[in-house]
Amino acid sequence: MSIKTFEKLLKFISKNYEICLPSDVKENVIKKQLILTFDDGFEDFYYNAFPLLKKHNIPAVLNVVVNCIKTDYQIWTQQLNDTLDAYAKESKGFEIQIGEDTFEYNINIENAEKLALEIFKKLLSLTTEKRELIVFKLEEEAPTKINRTKMMNTKQLKEVSDAGILIGSHSLSHPNLKIEDNQSEFLKQELSESKTQLEKILNKPVEVFAFPNGMYSELGLELAKEAGYKYLLLVDNDIAEFKHKKELKVLDRILIYSNNHYKNIFRINNFHNKIRRWLK
């Protein structure tokens, strides 16, 4: 969304909600509460969102992919988007092979967003190795230079943390933690090591973990609990998946991404009403 739409959204939620951090959520409040979160750690958060959050004195949670902050690593979802943008600019067709199935696409600027989502859903269910091979092949055959989306660095992360933005982990490498469920050591690494490394960078505890793409399992929840997280964040899952335990809170989220202000308001209000019906 544009910066103008984003600021308009900030003004709306400031007026209609008490924007808080996970630890500030209370029962029986007069004003509806809302937690504002951002994922991945893109550099545009630092240059676009962060100044407006400070301007309007709004708290927020930023969940970062640790490998991106420390190195030039790029998460596969953005790697895919950046690559597809290169094809769309040239209106260049391509095909993707998944197992024995071949999918052909004719992509352009107008249909790029829709096709990117369709391809993302197909690749999400694959193992990391299979997915990387497909994305790498697309990159090799790209018709023009791929413009890489930049991520925040450790200096920028420390600055936003010192300014009051709550930093959470979004894993080490942004894998599908549900697919990798049978690899408990891999899960532990993504959950525990990302927490350890972030705490060393920030010199403060990290209590929030956001599952990449909201993909999780019961084992993942248990390992997150063992790692010492207090708040686990999902994306667009059933309200029935909410779990309130003594040491752990698992919270659902919705994506707000439209450049249409009223569509964003509708999604927020509709989601809040859905939660209220569920709680009754």
C-alpha positions as a printed NumPy array, in Angstrom:
array([[  0.   ,   0.   ,   0.   ],
       [  1.04 ,   3.604,  -0.441],
       [  2.464,   5.638,   2.439],
       [ -0.593,   7.89 ,   2.238],
       [ -2.968,   4.913,   2.669],
       [ -0.828,   3.541,   5.497],
       [ -0.94 ,   6.804,   7.44 ],
       [ -4.693,   7.021,   6.907],
       [ -5.   ,   3.517,   8.366],
       [ -2.859,   4.486,  11.377],
       [ -5.149,   7.43 ,  12.088],
       [ -8.231,   5.21 ,  11.864],
       [ -6.977,   2.499,  14.22 ],
       [ -5.601,   5.087,  16.667],
       [ -9.06 ,   6.625,  16.915],
       [-11.051,   3.395,  17.133],
       [ -8.73 ,   1.004,  18.985],
       [ -6.303,   0.865,  21.85 ],
       [ -3.158,  -0.202,  19.989],
       [ -1.017,  -2.256,  22.333],
       [  1.706,  -4.887,  22.583],
       [  0.957,  -8.586,  23.342],
       [  1.857,  -8.192,  27.018],
       [ -0.662,  -5.339,  27.387],
       [ -3.755,  -7.281,  26.295],
       [ -6.427,  -7.114,  28.999],
       [ -9.903,  -8.503,  29.507],
       [-13.033,  -6.403,  29.952],
       [-11.628,  -3.248,  28.384],
       [-13.887,  -0.411,  27.279],
       [-11.987,   0.344,  24.066],
       [-11.286,  -2.504,  21.643],
       [ -7.64 ,  -3.549,  21.562],
       [ -5.45 ,  -4.152,  18.51 ],
       [ -1.875,  -5.388,  18.028],
       [ -0.093,  -4.036,  14.947],
       [  2.587,  -6.375,  13.568],
       [  5.022,  -6.373,  10.648],
       [  6.893,  -9.417,   9.349],
       [ 10.235, -10.223,   7.7  ],
       [ 12.286,  -7.064,   8.335],
       [ 12.189,  -5.325,   4.959],
       [ 14.14 ,  -2.093,   4.691],
       [ 10.976,  -0.232,   3.696],
       [  9.73 ,  -0.746,   7.254],
       [ 12.661,   1.353,   8.455],
       [ 12.231,   4.125,   5.868],
       [  8.441,   4.215,   5.458],
       [  6.558,   2.641,   8.38 ],
       [  8.882,   3.411,  11.287],
       [  8.814,   7.249,  10.891],
       [  4.998,   7.253,  10.801],
       [  4.738,   4.98 ,  13.84 ],
       [  6.962,   7.422,  15.732],
       [  5.012,  10.423,  14.43 ],
       [  1.698,   9.016,  15.709],
       [  3.232,   7.416,  18.829],
       [  1.958,   3.947,  17.885],
       [  3.492,   0.749,  19.346],
       [  4.14 ,  -2.178,  17.016],
       [  5.768,  -5.598,  16.76 ],
       [  8.408,  -6.273,  14.088],
       [  9.185,  -9.962,  13.479],
       [ 12.44 , -10.43 ,  11.582],
       [ 14.068, -13.283,   9.668],
       [ 17.431, -13.387,  11.428],
       [ 19.542, -14.593,   8.484],
       [ 18.315, -11.607,   6.451],
       [ 19.335,  -9.143,   9.151],
       [ 22.822, -10.591,   9.569],
       [ 23.673, -11.471,   5.939],
       [ 22.433, -10.812,   2.397],
       [ 20.127, -13.852,   2.629],
       [ 16.772, -13.396,   0.896],
       [ 13.639, -15.267,   1.979],
       [ 12.136, -17.466,  -0.71 ],
       [  8.793, -15.65 ,  -0.85 ],
       [ 10.417, -12.319,  -1.704],
       [ 12.944, -14.058,  -3.948],
       [  9.978, -15.449,  -5.884],
       [  8.171, -12.086,  -6.02 ],
       [ 11.259, -10.217,  -7.22 ],
       [ 11.886, -12.85 ,  -9.903],
       [  8.28 , -12.805, -11.109],
       [  8.45 ,  -9.   , -11.327],
       [ 11.286,  -9.383, -13.843],
       [  9.131, -11.684, -15.985],
       [  6.09 ,  -9.393, -15.65 ],
       [  7.995,  -6.304, -16.826],
       [  8.854,  -8.097, -20.068],
       [  5.481,  -9.932, -20.302],
       [  7.564, -13.084, -20.546],
       [  5.917, -16.501, -20.256],
       [  7.44 , -19.394, -18.308],
       [  6.641, -22.814, -16.921],
       [  7.074, -24.503, -13.572],
       [  7.414, -28.24 , -13.079],
       [  6.303, -29.764,  -9.785],
       [  6.782, -33.523,  -9.777],
       [  5.171, -34.802, -12.981],
       [  2.96 , -31.731, -13.392],
       [  3.926, -28.774, -15.586],
       [  2.228, -25.395, -15.153],
       [  2.483, -22.725, -17.853],
       [  2.079, -19.019, -17.11 ],
       [  1.791, -15.866, -19.199],
       [  2.574, -13.074, -16.794],
       [  2.329,  -9.294, -17.152],
       [  2.025,  -6.252, -14.884],
       [ -1.768,  -6.552, -14.683],
       [ -1.959, -10.206, -13.579],
       [  1.383, -10.453, -11.721],
       [ -0.073, -10.194,  -8.203],
       [ -2.711, -12.848,  -8.838],
       [ -0.266, -15.289, -10.464],
       [  2.364, -14.709,  -7.765],
       [ -0.168, -15.758,  -5.119],
       [ -1.167, -18.821,  -7.152],
       [  2.461, -19.918,  -7.584],
       [  3.247, -19.193,  -3.938],
       [  0.474, -21.564,  -2.838],
       [  1.832, -24.328,  -5.075],
       [  5.391, -23.946,  -3.796],
       [  4.434, -23.561,  -0.124],
       [  3.629, -27.273,   0.215],
       [  7.058, -28.356,  -1.101],
       [ 10.15 , -29.092,   0.94 ],
       [ 12.774, -26.354,   1.109],
       [ 15.109, -28.203,  -1.275],
       [ 12.479, -28.741,  -4.005],
       [ 11.213, -25.186,  -3.705],
       [ 14.719, -23.695,  -3.963],
       [ 15.423, -25.628,  -7.171],
       [ 12.288, -24.237,  -8.832],
       [ 12.943, -20.64 ,  -7.782],
       [ 16.626, -20.915,  -8.785],
       [ 15.633, -22.134, -12.266],
       [ 13.237, -19.197, -12.65 ],
       [ 16.01 , -16.805, -11.616],
       [ 18.483, -18.287, -14.119],
       [ 16.033, -17.847, -16.99 ],
       [ 14.786, -14.372, -16.002],
       [ 14.453, -12.137, -19.084],
       [ 15.885,  -9.037, -17.411],
       [ 17.82 ,  -7.976, -14.304],
       [ 16.124,  -8.919, -11.034],
       [ 15.784,  -6.01 ,  -8.597],
       [ 16.309,  -7.441,  -5.113],
       [ 14.196,  -6.163,  -2.241],
       [ 16.481,  -4.883,   0.502],
       [ 16.269,  -6.009,   4.123],
       [ 17.081,  -4.113,   7.325],
       [ 20.527,  -4.468,   8.867],
       [ 21.512,  -4.891,  12.518],
       [ 22.125,  -1.155,  13.007],
       [ 18.627,  -0.293,  11.794],
       [ 17.126,  -3.087,  13.886],
       [ 18.793,  -1.786,  17.052],
       [ 17.538,   1.716,  16.311],
       [ 13.897,   0.694,  15.94 ],
       [ 14.176,  -1.535,  19.017],
       [ 15.632,   1.303,  21.089],
       [ 12.752,   3.503,  19.915],
       [ 10.214,   1.086,  21.42 ],
       [  9.329,  -1.251,  18.554],
       [  9.006,  -4.77 ,  20.   ],
       [ 11.207,  -7.206,  18.065],
       [ 10.097, -10.789,  17.555],
       [ 11.625, -13.726,  15.717],
       [ 10.304, -14.829,  12.337],
       [ 12.727, -17.801,  12.283],
       [ 16.262, -18.056,  10.907],
       [ 15.44 , -18.713,   7.25 ],
       [ 11.636, -18.461,   6.778],
       [ 10.9  , -22.132,   5.969],
       [  7.53 , -23.884,   6.085],
       [  7.767, -25.197,   9.651],
       [  4.737, -27.44 ,   9.172],
       [  6.311, -29.295,   6.246],
       [  9.573, -29.664,   8.191],
       [  7.68 , -31.007,  11.204],
       [  9.376, -34.427,  11.091],
       [ 12.76 , -32.782,  11.558],
       [ 12.675, -31.786,  15.214],
       [ 16.318, -30.667,  15.248],
       [ 15.658, -28.362,  12.298],
       [ 12.623, -26.921,  14.091],
       [ 14.638, -26.358,  17.261],
       [ 17.331, -24.535,  15.272],
       [ 14.836, -22.224,  13.569],
       [ 13.046, -21.458,  16.84 ],
       [ 15.82 , -21.441,  19.445],
       [ 18.817, -20.169,  17.493],
       [ 16.879, -17.278,  15.978],
       [ 15.863, -16.217,  19.5  ],
       [ 19.431, -16.519,  20.819],
       [ 20.933, -14.514,  17.968],
       [ 18.323, -11.752,  18.216],
       [ 18.831, -11.428,  21.958],
       [ 22.589, -11.011,  21.392],
       [ 21.98 ,  -8.273,  18.82 ],
       [ 19.419,  -6.391,  20.925],
       [ 20.672,  -7.207,  24.42 ],
       [ 17.081,  -7.765,  25.539],
       [ 14.713, -10.77 ,  25.736],
       [ 12.78 , -11.882,  22.643],
       [  9.358, -13.271,  23.619],
       [  7.442, -13.24 ,  20.312],
       [  7.684, -15.794,  17.504],
       [  5.747, -15.398,  14.251],
       [  5.419, -18.653,  12.287],
       [  6.447, -18.039,   8.653],
       [  3.285, -17.879,   6.523],
       [  1.38 , -18.978,   9.64 ],
       [  2.429, -22.612,   9.054],
       [  2.793, -24.477,  12.342],
       [  2.24 , -27.83 ,  14.062],
       [  1.649, -29.019,  17.599],
       [  5.342, -29.976,  17.813],
       [  6.26 , -26.476,  16.683],
       [  4.101, -24.979,  19.435],
       [  5.727, -27.18 ,  22.055],
       [  9.263, -26.414,  20.858],
       [  8.464, -22.705,  20.835],
       [  7.32 , -23.028,  24.428],
       [ 10.547, -24.867,  25.326],
       [ 12.584, -22.132,  23.617],
       [ 11.086, -19.581,  25.997],
       [  8.657, -17.674,  23.79 ],
       [  5.501, -16.31 ,  25.421],
       [  3.551, -15.192,  22.345],
       [  3.154, -17.083,  19.071],
       [  1.647, -15.398,  16.019],
       [ -0.164, -17.11 ,  13.139],
       [ -1.73 , -15.801,   9.903],
       [ -5.314, -16.213,   8.698],
       [ -6.04 , -19.484,  10.483],
       [ -9.337, -20.572,  12.03 ],
       [-10.358, -18.775,  15.191],
       [-10.802, -22.253,  16.676],
       [ -7.034, -22.63 ,  16.54 ],
       [ -6.637, -20.039,  19.304],
       [ -4.973, -21.663,  22.31 ],
       [ -4.581, -20.031,  25.699],
       [ -2.174, -21.883,  27.945],
       [ -0.575, -20.923,  31.186],
       [  2.852, -20.121,  29.75 ],
       [  1.896, -19.471,  26.149],
       [ -0.54 , -17.455,  24.03 ],
       [ -1.153, -18.329,  20.391],
       [ -2.772, -15.459,  18.508],
       [ -4.24 , -15.315,  15.023],
       [ -3.667, -12.373,  12.684],
       [ -5.07 , -10.98 ,   9.463],
       [ -3.151,  -9.489,   6.549],
       [ -3.859,  -5.849,   5.754],
       [ -2.417,  -5.068,   2.343],
       [ -4.919,  -3.179,   0.168],
       [ -4.346,   0.314,  -1.17 ],
       [ -8.105,   0.801,  -0.674],
       [ -8.588,   2.316,   2.78 ],
       [-12.15 ,   1.053,   3.172],
       [-11.232,  -2.528,   2.294],
       [ -8.647,  -2.45 ,   5.088],
       [-11.183,  -1.086,   7.582],
       [-13.661,  -3.785,   6.573],
       [-11.111,  -6.569,   7.132],
       [-10.166,  -5.245,  10.569],
       [-13.757,  -4.8  ,  11.753],
       [-14.894,  -8.114,  10.29 ],
       [-12.036,  -9.964,  11.978],
       [-12.727,  -8.346,  15.344],
       [-16.422,  -9.243,  15.14 ],
       [-15.494, -12.829,  14.231],
       [-13.349, -13.085,  17.371],
       [-16.144, -11.673,  19.535],
       [-18.629, -14.248,  18.178],
       [-16.132, -17.037,  18.829],
       [-15.446, -15.898,  22.398],
       [-19.18 , -15.906,  23.184]])
